[in-house]
Amino acid sequence: MTALGKILIFLNLVFALLVGILIIQVYATRTSWRAAFDRVNGFLTVSTANATTLRADIDDVKKKKDDEIKAVQDALAKEKTEVQRQIALVDQANKQLQAERVNHQQQRDNAGISNAELERRQQETRALTAELNKTQATIAELQKQGKQLQDEKMQAVINYNSEHDRNVRLLENMRQVSQKLELAEKKLQNLGSGITVAENRNPPPEDVEGIILDTDAKTGLVTISIGSDHGISVGNTLEVFRIKPEPKYLGTIRIVDVQAHQAVGRLTAAPRYGALAKGDIVASKIMSTKR
């Protein structure tokens, strides 16, 4: 066999193999297409069902979204209304703020005037405070002086009482001495005439004291400030003395006439220290409890 024959045989073999392979591929292809068709058909059925379900879901979602959009639109409308209301409130607040600013400016202007007035009042207050402090210091000094004067007054009262008691004792001593002198003189006179005159005193039953209201130099009568309302009666005797300017015992008067609130008397002996005067003291005894 020649080489050409071998080549042809080889080519035929190759061609036969190719045709066999082609046939096998065609068969396989037809078998695969059927299965693929079935698969595609099943997928299409599933896809259709899924699409239906998906459309229903999409419709539900769309409805929900439409409801949400409507709710949002309603809320947006409400928000717009609220915003408009807030804008109106802001405008009103701005107007009030402007009015407050004007009022504040007026208050500041008034405050300037008030501050000037306040400063004036504060100056007056400081001046009054200084005057008050000065017055208080003066009052304190016056209180100090008053206390000192009170102490001096108390000391003067004590001294006066002591001096008064001393003067009363001196008056009593003087009265006793004067009585002794009078008795001595009368005894001398009686010795000369042979007649004895006894001292005759008749004080009122009560311890009384008064002053001489009036005197009569011609008659020697004196009017005193106590009468029958103090137990004075005609014939009673009262002691007469003077405290100022120096204590003096002046003598004894005898009552010659009595009225309700005054009486009239006359010295029982000639005065030893001058005539009686208004203001001289008359009492039932020198150591009277009335003083």
Secondary structure, DSSP 4 states (H G I P E B T S, - for coil): --HHHHHHHHHHHHHHHHHHHHHHHHHHHHHHHHHHHHHHHHHHHHHHHHHHHHHHHHHHHHHHHHHHHHHHHHHHHHHHHHHHHHHHHHHHHHHHHHHHHHHHHHHHHHHHHHHHHHHHHHHHHHHHHHHHHHHHHHHHHHHHHHHHHHHHHHHHHHHHHHHHHHHHHHHHHHHHHHHHHHHHHHHHHHHHHT----------SS--EEEEEEE-TTT-EEEES--GGGT--TT-EEEEEE-SSS-EEEEEEEEEEE-SS-EEEEESS--SSS---TT-EEESSSS-TT-
